[in-house]
Amino acid sequence: MSPEIVALHLGALHPHERALTLLLAFGPFVVLGIVVAVRRRHDLAEERAEAGARPDAGLSEPATPGRPGSPS
């Protein structure tokens, strides 16, 4: 029996089967997105807490004299 005939024999999915298929197909990506969002929030909160403890937080390097926008 060829695969095309088997596929036609199975017919259309019932609504609950379609929902389960979509859940299995896209569910892991939704969970991954939630995990990434939660971890980013946690990391940002941690960085902000560190920045509050250090007065020079947020400065990557000293200002270059003569550069446009430089305070010196």
C-alpha positions as CSV (number, residue, x, y, z in Angstrom):
1,M,0.0,0.0,0.0
2,S,1.5,3.4,-1.0
3,P,1.9,6.2,1.5
4,E,-0.4,8.5,-0.5
5,I,-3.3,6.0,-0.1
6,V,-2.6,5.7,3.6
7,A,-2.7,9.5,4.1
8,L,-6.0,9.7,2.2
9,H,-7.4,6.9,4.2
10,L,-6.7,8.6,7.5
11,G,-9.0,11.5,6.6
12,A,-9.3,14.8,8.3
13,L,-8.4,15.4,11.9
14,H,-11.1,15.9,14.6
15,P,-11.0,19.3,16.3
16,H,-9.4,17.9,19.5
17,E,-6.8,16.0,17.4
18,R,-6.0,19.3,15.6
19,A,-5.6,21.1,18.9
20,L,-3.3,18.4,20.2
21,T,-1.2,18.5,17.0
22,L,-0.9,22.3,17.2
23,L,0.0,22.1,20.9
24,L,2.7,19.5,20.3
25,A,4.0,21.5,17.3
26,F,4.2,24.9,18.9
27,G,4.0,24.3,22.6
28,P,7.8,23.9,23.1
29,F,8.5,27.2,21.4
30,V,5.9,29.0,23.6
31,V,7.5,27.5,26.7
32,L,10.9,28.5,25.5
33,G,9.8,32.1,24.9
34,I,8.3,32.3,28.4
35,V,11.5,30.9,29.9
36,V,13.7,33.4,28.0
37,A,11.4,36.3,29.0
38,V,11.5,35.3,32.7
39,R,15.3,34.9,32.6
40,R,15.8,38.3,30.9
41,R,13.7,39.9,33.6
42,H,15.6,38.2,36.3
43,D,19.0,39.2,34.8
44,L,17.9,42.8,34.3
45,A,16.7,43.0,38.0
46,E,20.0,41.6,39.1
47,E,22.0,44.1,37.0
48,R,19.9,47.0,38.3
49,A,20.5,45.8,41.9
50,E,24.2,45.7,41.2
51,A,24.1,49.1,39.6
52,G,22.5,50.5,42.7
53,A,25.4,49.2,44.8
54,R,28.1,50.7,42.5
55,P,28.2,54.5,41.9
56,D,30.0,54.2,38.5
57,A,27.5,51.6,37.1
58,G,26.5,52.0,33.5
59,L,29.7,53.6,32.5
60,S,31.6,51.4,30.1
61,E,34.6,53.7,29.7
62,P,35.6,57.3,30.6
63,A,34.5,60.1,28.2
64,T,36.8,61.0,25.4
65,P,37.8,64.6,25.5
66,G,36.8,66.6,22.5
67,R,34.3,64.0,21.3
68,P,30.9,65.4,20.4
69,G,28.5,64.9,23.2
70,S,31.3,64.5,25.8
71,P,30.9,66.4,29.0
72,S,34.5,67.5,29.0
